[in-house]
Amino acid sequence: MPSTTFAEADPETLSALELLTTPGGIANPYPLYDQLRKHSPVAGYQDWPPGTVPGADEPVTAWALFRYDQIFAAARDAATFSSRDPLQEASSAPSLMLVNTDPPKHEVERKLVSQAFSPRRVKRLEGWLNNLVPHLLEDLDRDANDGEVEVMKFAAEIPTRAMVRLLGLPDGDHVRFRRWANAFMLSSSLTPEERIASNQEMVATFASRLAEHTARLAERAGSDDVEDAEDLISALLRAEVDGQRLTPEEIVRFCVTLVVAGSETTTFLIGNLLHALAREPEITARIRADRTLLNIFVEESMRVDGPPQRLFRIATRDVEVGGKMIRKGEWVALFFGSANRDPAVFPDPGRLDIDRSNIRQQLSMGHGLHFCLGAALARLEVMAVLNAALDRYQSIALTDDPGTKQTASLLTHAFVRLPLRLS
């Protein structure tokens, strides 16, 4: 049976892998994906999973998958490709709930969380969001310089404020959310000590907020209607499936997961979507004429420039992929950003085309067991932003300043600074 070990990868391929972790490769990984896809899977990729601490934790060495068919198959085969992350479990950072959990525990956790984090509860934010975003755009306009504004601070306000409201936390807590998320998801350059301190502050804050909610809920004892609980933390405390409840530690971990996965990814998605509106004036004109196209515009934009780029798995058994043997216990990196631009599935993959017949095959929200639980919330937030921006501005355009891409980690592909001309 064919087999390739980490040591057998050719120097040219290893060089391309190494470039993926450089600032230039992180800012624009797509040419490297094109180069590596034909060799997939490729052995020897080294990087850090989210929640670990570079400088304190060691990077993992993994097989890297770049082809759509390989990544799609691995994402749906949770039995072979485990999401459990022992490196993160051993790190000072908290382990993410659901993201790093395998069956059967994953099913129990997801049922409990889904009971509280329900579509009905998320939908309640719609009116509030549709009122909030225009006010934030007014604030953005006040900072404009001859119509030119930097939009990423605005982009960060929406998901962080929405998370505070959803969880039932005090106004102002959102100010720290982005900093916590950037530190945990490795998208900001920090010392190990700064990153550890940020993670500790985040966990301690949520533990304190949970204790406050627990005390208030005890005072309101008597109602068994979880769906009518006034906020998500209260609903999580009351959620019950087959006699099982979430422990306080699990609720804190879920709050951490929402903040680090939800607020940062949606912030970056908003920036990427606004950039797409600015660089694709013909598509933007079509959307202005027919707002029903917004949903497929979001799908296609996530395919072309979705923030999530890769996640790690661990092989639970020997498995052959692309004629190469991945051994039990070896790490595997799934490059969703590469799958979304695989020309075997998406012809002319770098072009944003809202008329594609297979747009919904994009993998930015994951696939299978670990499909993003917060997808509905993210869509609600970005639709509020896109509709408000199209209502307010007759022109959304690029400037001479191309902005600044995130270069700290290939977990996400995004802008950290994005000037646009809005008028």
N, C-alpha and C positions, 0 to 999 in steps of 0.2 A: 504494500500500500504506500502511495507517495507520502513523503514527509519532509517538511522544512523546519529546521530549528531556528531560534533567534540568531544564532551565530552565522547562518548560511545566507542571510539576505545580502544581495550584492551592494557594493559601495555606492553606486549611483542612486539606488533606491533608498538606502539608509540616509544619504545626504538629503534627499527630498523629504524624508521623514523628519530629520533634524530641523529643516527649514520651517516645518509646520509649527514649531514652538518658538520661533524667533518673532520679534515684533512685526517684521514685514509679512511673514507667513500668516500670523494671526489676523493682521489687518486685511489681507487678501489671500485666503487659502485656496481659492478656486482653481488657479492654474496648477497648483501642486496636486490637488485632487485629480485633475485631468491626467497628470503625469503618473500618479500612483494607482489609479483605478484599474488599469490593465494588468497590474501585478497583484491585485487584491486576492486574498489577504496578504498583508505585508507584515513581517515580523520585526520587532525591535523598536516600536514606538514607545517613547518615554514621556510621561506627563503625570500630573497630579489630579486625582478625583476631586470633585467639589467637597468642601468641608474639611479637607486636609490643610496642613500648614507648611507650605514650602519653606525650607530652612530648618524646620523642626521634624517634619515627616519626610520619608524618602519617596521619590516618584516610583510609579509602577512601570514595568516593562511589559508591553502588550502586543498582541496581534492587532493590526488595524484593518478594518473592513471598509472598503470604499464603494463597492458595487451595490446598486439598489436591491437586486435579488438576494444577495447575501445578507444585507442589513435587515431587509423585510423578514426573511426567514428567521434570523437570530432574534429579532425583537418579539416575534410571536412564539418563540420556543423558550419559555421561561424555565422549563425543566432542565434544559441543556445549558442555557446561558443565564446564570444566577445574577440577580441584582444586588445581592448582599455584598456589602463592602467592608471586609474585615480591617482594611487600612483605616477607613474612617471611624470604625468602631473603636479602634485603638488610639485614635487621635484625640486631642483635647476638644475638638469640635463635636457638637451633637450629631447623632445619626439622623438622617431624614426619615420621616415616616412615609410609608408606602413606596417612595422612590427606591429605597434600599431594602425592601422587604420582599420575601418570596412566599409562595403558597406553602402551607395553608394559612399562615398568619396573615398574609396579604389580603385574602378574601374577607376575613373577619374584620380587619382594620378598615378596609374600604367600605364594607356594609355599614359599619358604625359611623364612619365619617360622612358617608353619603347621606345618611339619614338626617344629619344636621346641615351639611353643606349641600343643600338640595337646590334643584333648579328654581323652585319657587322662592327660596330665600335669596338667591342671586338675582332673580328677576326684580325683586323689590328695590334694588339699587338703581333701576333704569331711570326713573323720574328724577332721582337725586343727581345722577350723573349728567343727565341732559340739562339740568340747571347749573351744575357746577362748572362744566367745561367752558361754556360761553364766558362766565365770570373770569376764569383763569386766562382765557384768550384776551380779555380786556386788560388784565394785568400784563400779559405778554406784550401787547401793543404799546403800553406805556413805556416799555424798555426799548422800543424800536428805534433804530438809527436810520432815518430815511427809508423806512419800510423794511429794513433788514433786522432780523431777530435771531437769537440763538435759542433753539427750541427744546433742547434736552432737559433743561431744568423744568420747563413746563411739562414735558413728557413724564418726568418722574413724579410729578404731583398727583396725577390721576390714580395710578394703581396704589400708591402708598396711602392716599386719603381714603380710597375705596376700601382698602384692607382695614384701616382703623374703624371705619363705620361698620363694616361687616362684622368684625370681631367684637365690637362694643367697647372699644378702648377710648381713653380720653383724647380730646382734640390736642394736637401737638405731638402725639406719639409718632406720627408719620415722618417727622423730621429725621428721626434716627433710622427709619426702616431702610432707606437706600444705602446708608453707610454700612449697616449690618449686612445687607444683601451683597454689596460689592466685596466686602471682606470675606464672606463665606464662599461666594462663587468665584473667588480669585480674580475678579475683573478690576481690582484696584491694587496698586503696588504698595504693599505694606511690609514692615518688618514682621518676623514671626511673633514677636511680643505684642505688637499692635493688633495683629490678626487674632491671636488668642484672647486678648483683652476684649475685643469687639464681640467675639463669640460668647464669652462669659457674661458680658453685659446683656446681650440679647436673651440668653437663657434665663438669667436672673430676673430680668424685667417681666418676661412672660410668666415665670413662676409666681411672681408677686401679683400680677394682674389676675392670674387664675385663682389665687387665694382670695382676692377681693370678690371675684365673681361667685366663688363657692359660698362665701358668707352671705352674699345678697340672695343667692338662689335658695339657701336654707330658710331665709326669712319669707320667701314667697312660696314655700312648699304648699302643694295642694293641687296644682294643675299638672296633668300628665301629657299635655299636648306639646310635644317637642317642637313641632313646626311653628307654633305660635310664640316660642321663646323669643325674647326681644333681641338677642344677638347670638352670633355663632358660638362664642365660648360657652354661653349658658346652654345652648342646644347641644353642644358636644358633651357637657357635663351630664345632660339628661338622656343622651342617646343610649338605647339598649336594644340588643339583638340576641334572641335566644338566651336571655338571662345574663349576657355579657355586656360589660360597660368598658369605656376607655379609662385607663388609669390616669392620674394627674400627669405622670411623666409622658404618657402618650399624647395627651392634649397639648402639653408644652411643645413636644416634638412636631405636632401637626401645625401649631401656630408658627414655629420656626420654618417649617417647610413652606407654608403659604407665603411668608415674608421673603425668604431667600429665593424661592423658585418663581413665585407669582409676581412680586413687585418688580424685580430686576428684569425678568424676561419680557414682561408687558411694557415696561419703560422702553426697553430696546426695540421692541416690536413697533411701538408708536413712532419712534424716531425713524425706523426703516420705512414705515408706511408713508410718513410725510415726505421723506426723501423720494420715494417712488412716485408720489403725486407730482412732485416738482420736476423730476427728470423725464416723466412720461406725459407730456401735455396732451397728446391725442387721446390717450386712455382716460386722462382726467376729464377731458371734454365729454367723452362718452358717459362717464359716471355722472357728471353734472346733469346730463340730459336724461339719465335713467339710473336713479339711486338703487334700483334692485341689483345693479351690477356690483355693488360694494362688497357683497359676500364673496363673490368669486375673485374680485380684486384682492381681497385680504388673503384668500387661499393661495393665489398665484404669487403674491408678494412674499408669503411665507416660504413658498418653494424656492424662489429666486434668492431671497435674502432673509430667511428665517433666522432669528437669533440663536436658537439651540443648534450647536454644531456637532457635538459628540458626547456620548455617555459610555461608561465602562460596564462590562459584565465579566463574570468569571465562569469558565467552562466547568461543568459538574461531571463531565465524562470526556473521554477521547472522542473527538468529532472531526470529520474531514470536511473542509470547506474549500472549494476551488482547487481541489487536488492537493491540498496541504493539510497536514495533521495538526490540529490544535489539541494539546494534551490536557487531561483533567487537572484543574488547579491553575491553569494559565489565564492571564487577563486578556480581555478582548475589548477593543475600542470600536464602537459603532459610530461611524461618521455620517450622521443624518444629513449634514450639509452637503456632503458628496453625493449621497443617494438622490437628493433632490435635484441634482444637476447631472444625473447619469443620462447621457444621450441615448442609451438603449431604451430608456423609458420616456424621456422628455426630449424630443428633437429640438435642436437649437436651444439648448437648456439655459443659456445666459439671457435669453430674450424674455421679457415679461409679456405674456400673451394670454389675455383673459378669455380667448376663444378656444383654448386647449380643451380637448374632450376628456382628458384624464387629470384635470387640475387637482381633484380631491384625493389623488394618490400620494400627495406630498406627505412627508413624514415629520414635519417640524413639531407636531404635537405628540409624537410617539406613535406606537402601534401596539395593539394587543392588550395584554394584561396591564401594562403601564401607560396606556393612553392617558394624556394629561387630564387629571380630575378638575383642574381649574380652567379648562378650555372655554366653557360657557361664560365664565366671569371675564376672561381675557377678551373674548369677542364682544361682550357687552361694552367693555371699556373702550376698545378701539373703534367700535361703530359710533359711540358717542363723540369721540374725538374727530373722526372723519366727517361725520355729518355736520358738526359744529364748524369745522374749518371750511368746508365747502359752502356752508350758509354764509359765513362771515366774509370770506375773501373771494374776490373775482379772479385773483391771480395768486398761484403758489409756485414759486420759481426758485431755481438754484441761484447762488451768488458766485462771485469769482473765488470765494474761499470754499474749498472742498470739504472743510470740517476736519474732524479728527476721529479716527477709528479707535476702538478699544484694542489694546495691544498686550494686555497682561495675561490673557488665557484664551485658548481656543474653545472653551466651553460655550462662548457666545461670539457672534459676529454682529457688531453694532457700532453706532456712533456714540462717543462720549461728548462730542461737541458738534453741533450741526447748525450752521447759519443758513437761513432761508429768507427769501424776499416775499413778504405777504402783503397784499394790497387789495 
